[in-house]
Amino acid sequence: MTAIPIGVTVNGENHTFPEPISVRELLQTLNLPCQGVAIAVDGALFPKSQWDDQVGRGWEIEVLTAVQGG
């Protein structure tokens, strides 16, 4: 059986992965930081405790970094 590619949007850019991928693996694959960031999926905070869960088809993922300043 052939796997169906998984399409997601990350920070406004479309990406397709040939097989299931976790949030943590997605960050590593796209060379995004795993430390000092928060993840939002479809506008809701995605807990770090779930970063080893598989990404769902069609997710809109935002990788958010804290910015210092005032």
C-alpha positions as CSV (number, residue, x, y, z in Angstrom):
1,M,0.0,0.0,0.0
2,T,1.3,3.4,-0.9
3,A,1.4,6.1,1.7
4,I,-0.6,9.3,0.9
5,P,1.5,12.4,1.2
6,I,0.8,14.8,4.1
7,G,0.4,18.4,3.1
8,V,0.7,21.1,5.7
9,T,1.3,24.9,5.9
10,V,4.2,26.0,8.1
11,N,4.7,29.7,8.7
12,G,2.6,30.4,5.6
13,E,4.5,28.1,3.3
14,N,3.1,24.8,1.9
15,H,5.1,21.6,2.5
16,T,4.4,18.0,1.5
17,F,5.9,15.0,3.3
18,P,5.9,11.6,1.7
19,E,5.1,9.7,5.0
20,P,3.8,10.5,8.5
21,I,6.0,12.9,10.4
22,S,5.9,14.2,14.0
23,V,5.9,17.9,14.9
24,R,9.5,17.5,16.3
25,E,10.7,15.8,13.1
26,L,9.0,18.5,11.0
27,L,10.9,21.2,12.8
28,Q,14.2,19.3,12.3
29,T,13.5,18.6,8.6
30,L,12.7,22.3,8.0
31,N,15.8,23.4,10.0
32,L,13.5,25.3,12.5
33,P,14.5,25.6,16.2
34,C,13.1,23.1,18.7
35,Q,14.1,25.3,21.7
36,G,12.7,28.7,22.7
37,V,9.7,28.4,20.4
38,A,6.0,27.7,20.7
39,I,3.9,25.9,18.1
40,A,0.4,26.9,17.1
41,V,-1.8,24.5,15.1
42,D,-4.8,26.0,13.4
43,G,-4.5,29.0,15.7
44,A,-4.3,27.1,19.0
45,L,-1.3,26.5,21.1
46,F,0.1,23.0,20.6
47,P,1.7,21.7,23.8
48,K,5.3,20.6,23.7
49,S,4.3,17.4,25.4
50,Q,2.6,16.4,22.1
51,W,5.4,17.3,19.7
52,D,6.1,13.6,19.1
53,D,2.6,13.2,17.8
54,Q,2.1,12.9,14.1
55,V,1.2,16.0,12.0
56,G,-2.3,15.9,10.6
57,R,-3.1,16.5,6.9
58,G,-4.0,20.2,6.2
59,W,-2.7,21.5,9.5
60,E,-1.7,25.2,9.5
61,I,1.3,25.4,11.8
62,E,3.0,28.5,13.0
63,V,6.4,28.4,14.8
64,L,6.5,31.3,17.2
65,T,9.6,32.8,18.8
66,A,9.7,35.2,21.7
67,V,11.0,38.6,20.9
68,Q,12.5,40.8,23.5
69,G,11.8,44.5,23.6
70,G,9.2,47.0,24.5
